[in-house]
Amino acid sequence: MLGIQIDGLAFAPVVLAPMSGVTDLPFRRLVKRLGAGLVVSEMIASQSMIRQTKESLKLSSSTPEEFPMAVQLAGHEPEVMAEAARLNADRGAALIDINFGCPVKKVVNKLAGSAMMREPALAGRIMQAVVEAVDLPVTMKMRLGWDDDCRNAPELARIARECGVRMLTVHGRTRCQLYNGRADWQAVRATVEATDLPVLVNGDIGSLQDIDRALVRSGAAGVMIGRGAQGRPWFLRQAIAWLSERRKEPDPSRAEQRDIVLEHYDALLGHHGSVMGNRIARKHLAWYATGLAGANDFRRRINRAEDPREVRALVSALYAGTLSPETARPEAQTPLGRGSEALAA
């Protein structure tokens, strides 16, 4: 397995995708500890970063354990994006990633995210401004294009290369597809062939077989994994073992998984506070429970649990197989399934 090297940084070609509401510091740190090559922050609005809002500072916070960590920025004003990049460079980011891929309406309506794919000249000015603002490597994430009539990722790749961007990621859908259908890994090949930059392929990579197919069809240098890591923070380590040694590393034992879940839960409480951390944890706990006996009952109960001691007891019982059955209350609602709660930017 060939690693990726960018301006003195070297990492395995298996990268954690930025996901709003998911890739906060506790999750990134956990995934990095379990073996990811590179982790990326949640998308941060550049204007918020400049104002140094409490939320933006929290989103961009990092720890030495997750090095190298990329901070992802979104916006449409070159000078604002440049200033936000400088601020994050001073705060310890190892890379700056520019978001030209988020398809969410509220982002696109602000002329950010994948809206930039309809503005290649402006996108170029943004990339140039960010590259000139920092001494860090700058990367960029995008989609195939805006829609089927505007699949211009290869054009943006060439512009990115001219501006000094050092790596690209392409999600195998257009903006107008949102997250519908299947990612078209084959269509990413046009971007790979348009540039000599390393390109990561992204979208619907949830198994070792997906990794092989995505790399063969796209010709990409590596993979970026988003929803495939939800409830499986160890999946990126398994991906690296597969690519480097063609070895199928087993899932952690049931006891090891329990310990990982409890570690993640406690980290969320410590980072977000007891009340908010408990609420944020619910979607993660629901993803962790996927496929386990009693998962539906577990989800209903953690959705109501406010006391961390109760949550920890429920987690321990779930993994021990001793969760006592409970009749579902009519008002109880099961959290959305894996991939529905938060989407890769």
C-alpha positions in Angstrom: 0.0 0.0 0.0 1.5 3.3 -1.0 0.9 6.1 1.4 0.2 9.7 0.6 2.9 12.3 1.1 2.2 16.0 1.0 4.8 18.6 1.9 6.5 16.5 4.5 3.3 15.0 5.9 2.8 11.2 5.3 -0.3 9.2 6.0 -2.1 6.1 5.0 -4.5 6.6 2.1 -7.6 6.0 4.3 -9.1 9.2 5.5 -12.0 10.0 7.8 -14.5 12.2 6.0 -15.8 15.5 7.5 -19.4 14.9 8.7 -21.4 17.6 10.3 -22.6 16.6 13.8 -20.3 13.6 13.8 -16.6 14.3 13.3 -16.2 16.3 16.5 -13.0 16.1 18.5 -14.0 13.0 20.5 -14.9 11.0 17.4 -11.8 12.1 15.4 -9.5 11.3 18.3 -11.1 7.9 18.7 -10.9 7.0 15.0 -7.3 8.3 14.9 -6.3 6.2 17.9 -7.9 3.2 16.2 -5.8 3.6 13.1 -7.0 6.2 10.6 -4.5 7.8 8.3 -5.9 11.3 8.4 -9.0 12.9 10.1 -10.9 15.9 9.0 -13.0 18.3 11.2 -16.6 19.1 10.7 -17.2 21.8 8.1 -16.7 25.3 9.6 -18.1 28.5 8.1 -15.2 30.8 7.4 -17.2 33.9 8.6 -17.9 32.2 11.9 -14.2 31.3 12.3 -13.1 34.9 11.8 -15.7 36.1 14.4 -14.2 33.3 16.5 -17.6 32.2 17.7 -17.7 29.7 20.5 -19.0 27.1 18.2 -16.4 27.6 15.5 -13.6 27.4 18.0 -15.0 24.2 19.4 -15.3 22.7 15.9 -11.7 23.5 15.1 -10.2 22.4 18.4 -7.6 19.6 18.1 -5.3 17.5 20.2 -1.8 16.1 19.5 -3.2 12.6 19.5 -5.1 13.2 16.3 -2.2 14.7 14.3 -2.4 15.1 11.4 -5.8 16.7 11.4 -7.3 18.8 8.6 -9.7 21.7 9.3 -12.4 22.0 6.7 -13.6 25.5 5.8 -16.5 26.7 3.7 -17.3 30.1 2.2 -17.4 32.2 -0.9 -15.2 35.2 -0.1 -11.5 34.6 -0.9 -10.2 37.1 1.7 -12.5 35.7 4.4 -11.5 32.1 3.6 -7.8 33.2 3.7 -8.1 34.8 7.1 -10.0 31.7 8.5 -7.2 29.5 7.2 -4.6 31.6 8.9 -6.5 31.4 12.2 -6.6 27.6 12.0 -3.0 27.4 11.1 -2.2 29.3 14.3 -4.5 26.9 16.2 -2.6 23.8 15.2 -4.2 22.5 12.0 -1.9 20.3 9.9 -3.8 20.9 6.7 -6.6 23.2 5.5 -9.3 21.5 3.5 -11.7 23.6 1.3 -15.3 22.5 1.0 -16.7 22.6 -2.5 -18.8 19.5 -2.0 -21.5 20.0 0.7 -24.9 19.7 -1.0 -27.1 20.9 1.9 -29.5 23.6 0.8 -28.7 26.1 3.6 -25.0 25.9 2.7 -25.5 26.1 -1.1 -27.9 29.1 -0.7 -25.0 31.0 0.9 -22.9 30.3 -2.2 -20.7 27.9 -0.3 -20.1 24.1 -0.5 -21.0 22.6 -3.9 -22.5 25.9 -5.1 -18.8 26.7 -5.9 -18.9 24.1 -8.7 -21.0 26.5 -10.7 -18.5 29.3 -10.1 -15.1 27.8 -11.2 -13.4 31.2 -11.5 -14.4 32.2 -8.0 -13.5 28.8 -6.7 -10.0 29.4 -8.2 -9.7 32.7 -6.5 -10.6 31.1 -3.2 -8.1 28.3 -3.5 -5.4 30.8 -4.5 -6.1 33.0 -1.6 -6.0 30.1 0.9 -2.9 28.7 -0.5 -1.1 32.0 -0.3 -2.4 32.7 3.2 -0.8 29.6 5.0 2.3 27.6 4.9 0.3 24.4 5.4 -0.8 22.0 2.7 -4.2 22.9 1.3 -6.6 20.3 0.0 -10.0 20.4 -1.6 -13.2 18.3 -1.5 -15.8 18.4 -4.2 -18.5 16.5 -6.1 -18.6 15.3 -9.7 -20.3 18.6 -10.5 -23.5 20.5 -10.0 -25.7 18.1 -12.0 -25.4 15.7 -15.0 -25.2 18.7 -17.4 -22.3 20.2 -15.4 -19.9 17.5 -14.4 -16.9 19.8 -14.1 -14.8 18.1 -11.4 -11.9 17.6 -13.9 -11.9 21.4 -14.7 -11.8 22.3 -11.0 -9.0 19.7 -10.5 -6.8 21.5 -13.1 -7.6 24.9 -11.5 -6.7 23.5 -8.1 -3.4 22.2 -9.4 -2.5 25.6 -10.8 -3.4 27.3 -7.5 -1.1 25.0 -5.4 -3.7 22.7 -3.9 -2.0 19.5 -2.8 -4.7 16.8 -2.7 -8.3 16.4 -3.9 -11.3 14.3 -2.8 -14.2 13.6 -5.1 -17.6 12.4 -3.9 -19.1 10.2 -6.6 -22.3 12.1 -6.9 -23.4 15.5 -8.3 -24.8 18.1 -6.0 -28.3 17.6 -7.3 -28.2 13.9 -6.5 -27.6 14.8 -2.8 -27.2 11.4 -1.2 -29.6 9.5 -3.4 -28.8 6.4 -5.5 -25.2 5.0 -5.5 -22.0 6.9 -5.7 -20.4 6.6 -9.2 -16.8 5.7 -8.5 -16.1 5.2 -12.2 -17.0 8.8 -12.9 -14.2 9.9 -10.5 -11.7 8.5 -12.9 -12.0 11.5 -15.2 -10.7 13.7 -12.4 -7.9 11.3 -11.5 -6.8 11.4 -15.2 -7.0 15.2 -15.3 -4.4 15.9 -12.7 -1.2 14.6 -11.1 -2.4 15.4 -7.7 -3.4 12.5 -5.3 -7.1 12.0 -5.5 -9.3 10.3 -2.9 -12.5 8.7 -3.9 -15.5 9.2 -1.5 -19.1 8.0 -1.2 -20.8 4.7 -0.1 -17.6 3.0 1.0 -18.8 0.7 3.7 -16.9 -2.6 3.2 -13.5 -3.9 2.1 -15.0 -5.0 -1.2 -16.3 -1.4 -1.6 -12.8 -0.2 -1.1 -11.4 -2.4 -3.8 -14.1 -1.6 -6.3 -13.9 2.1 -5.6 -10.1 2.2 -6.1 -10.2 0.0 -9.3 -13.0 1.9 -10.9 -11.7 5.4 -10.0 -8.0 4.9 -10.2 -7.8 7.0 -7.0 -4.8 7.1 -4.7 -6.9 6.4 -1.6 -10.4 6.4 0.0 -12.2 8.8 2.2 -14.7 7.0 4.5 -17.7 8.8 6.0 -20.9 7.0 6.9 -19.1 3.6 6.8 -17.3 4.6 10.0 -20.5 5.5 11.9 -20.8 2.9 14.7 -17.5 1.3 13.5 -14.7 3.7 14.3 -12.3 0.7 13.8 -13.3 0.3 10.2 -10.6 2.6 8.9 -7.9 0.5 10.7 -9.4 -2.6 9.0 -9.2 -0.7 5.7 -5.6 0.0 6.1 -4.8 -3.6 7.1 -6.6 -4.7 3.9 -4.8 -2.3 1.6 -1.4 -2.8 3.1 -1.4 -6.6 3.8 -4.6 -7.9 2.2 -5.5 -9.0 5.7 -9.0 -9.1 7.0 -8.7 -7.8 10.5 -11.6 -8.9 12.6 -13.9 -6.6 14.5 -12.9 -6.0 18.1 -14.3 -8.5 20.5 -17.7 -7.7 22.2 -15.9 -6.6 25.4 -13.5 -4.4 23.4 -16.4 -2.8 21.5 -18.1 -2.1 24.8 -15.0 -0.4 26.1 -14.7 1.7 22.9 -18.3 2.8 23.2 -17.9 3.8 26.8 -14.7 5.6 26.0 -16.5 7.5 23.3 -19.5 8.3 25.5 -17.4 9.7 28.3 -15.3 11.8 25.8 -18.5 13.3 24.4 -19.7 14.2 27.9 -16.3 15.8 28.7 -16.2 17.8 25.5 -19.8 18.9 25.2 -20.9 18.8 28.8 -23.2 16.3 30.4 -26.5 17.4 29.0 -25.5 18.2 25.4 -23.0 15.4 25.3 -25.7 12.9 26.3 -27.9 14.1 23.5 -25.2 14.0 20.9 -24.2 10.5 22.0 -27.6 9.0 21.2 -27.1 8.8 17.5 -23.6 7.3 18.0 -25.0 4.7 20.5 -27.8 3.9 18.0 -25.2 3.2 15.3 -23.0 1.1 17.6 -26.0 -1.0 18.5 -26.7 -1.9 14.8 -26.9 -5.7 14.4 -26.9 -6.5 18.2 -29.6 -8.4 19.9 -32.0 -6.0 21.7 -30.8 -3.0 19.6 -34.3 -1.5 19.1 -35.1 -1.7 22.8 -31.7 -0.2 23.6 -32.3 2.7 21.3 -35.7 3.5 22.8 -34.2 3.5 26.3 -31.1 5.6 25.7 -33.4 8.1 23.9 -35.1 8.7 27.2 -32.1 8.2 29.6 -30.7 11.5 31.1 -28.5 10.0 33.7 -25.0 9.0 32.4 -24.9 6.1 34.9 -28.1 4.7 33.4 -26.7 5.0 29.9 -23.4 3.3 30.8 -25.4 0.5 32.5 -27.5 0.1 29.3 -24.4 -0.1 27.2 -22.8 -2.7 29.4 -25.9 -4.8 29.4 -26.3 -4.6 25.6 -22.8 -5.9 25.0 -23.1 -8.5 27.8 -26.3 -9.8 26.2 -28.2 -9.2 29.5 -30.4 -6.2 28.5 -33.7 -7.0 30.0 -36.6 -6.5 27.5 -38.9 -3.6 27.8 -42.2 -2.9 26.2 -41.9 0.1 23.9 -43.9 3.1 25.0 -46.1 4.6 22.2 -44.4 8.0 22.5 -40.9 6.6 22.2 -39.1 7.1 18.9 -36.2 5.2 17.5 -33.3 7.4 16.3 -32.7 7.5 12.6 -30.6 4.7 11.2 -27.0 4.9 10.2 -26.3 7.6 7.7 -29.6 9.4 8.1 -28.6 11.7 11.0 -25.5 13.3 9.6 -24.1 13.5 6.1 -20.6 13.8 4.9 -19.8 17.4 3.8 
